[in-house]
Amino acid sequence: MPPFLSVLFICVGLCGVLIHGWGPVGHSLVVRLAETQLNSSEFDWLRSLVPWFLNGNLSSMASWPDVIVNPNTNPIGYQNWIWTKELHYIHIPDWNCTYLPERDCQQDRCAEGAINNYTKRVVAPLSGLIDETQRQEALYFILHFVGDIHQPLHAGFTSDKGATLVKGYFMNETEQTDLHWLWDNDMLMYRLHHHFSSDVDKYFSYLYSLMMNLPSTNEINSDTDYKVWIKEDTEIVCSQIYLDDNNQTFTTSFNLGEPYFERNYAVVDKRVAQAGRRLGILLKSLKPETPYSSCNTVRSSGLVIIIMLSIVNYCHSYKN
């Protein structure tokens, strides 16, 4: 992995507050669940693509695609990655509730297209077109986008940009949030804090049991067909996400509390568990066409120092 990206993760670890929810917590849980399904040879090859200082911990890379597009965590290089933002989502026409790739994922510029593309890159032989760094980056995108595609509002409506424009309050908090962030972060963290005493390992154990006992579906290839995953998202979005505590539809603002949480937290649990199972199946299918090479692309050490100082300064100002 390029040294400057390694530094990003060291600094994010030091900050500990930059990204939350279906970021370091949710995305990490998805990858941890996936890892439980790998045999030793599968895991050994995949962890060879992880920076050495992470000791083969795949889950540590799960939020890399979010880190690189955030000016707070990648202050110098984020502009080089802005083009990847649209790969995190699929936007469908409002209340259409149907995903059509030719309409909603033109030129594969969406989460489904990204997973297809980066899966091919991981297994492609190293050459002048695909080098080691690109193979590593492709794996990190896969780890992340499989999680994203199971957060229902990552297949949300076009006009409100996946509910990021729908503003309101949750659990009597005084700080306003948006509906997308509520599903990305707030409900998962509320569940973790109030039902598992903020113990991530206890929550992981629960999700692992849930994953192992997920019922089979009638959908053909439901664990390998990305369109099925998106269909599940759109059904959740259209049937329950925009219903308030009193089961009344809202579209622009909200004030949501315990009834909304009680009605929806099981959906969060199930989607994380499904993402873990399906990511595990996908990772098991990845077999490189040539042996992995350990040669690394070398980047400027001066840039490493600049980025490290920038992020540490940001972390210091954030905490103070």
Protein Blocks (a to p, Z undefined) as FASTA:
>chain_A
ZZklmmmmmmmmmnopmbgcjlmmmmmmmmmmmmmmpcfklmmmmmmmpcfklnopaklm
mmmmmmmmpmklmmmlmmmmmmmmmmmpccddehklpacfklmmgghiafklmmmmmmmm
mmpccdfklcfklmmmmmmmmmmmmmmmmmmklmccfklonolmpgcdeehiabdcdfkl
mmmmmmmmmmmmmmnoopaklmmmmmmmmmmmoccdfbehklmmmklmmmmmmmmmmmmm
mpcfkopacfkbccddfklmmmmmmmmmmmmmmmmmmmmmmmmmpccfbdcdfbdcdddf
klmmmmmmmmmmmmmmmmZZ
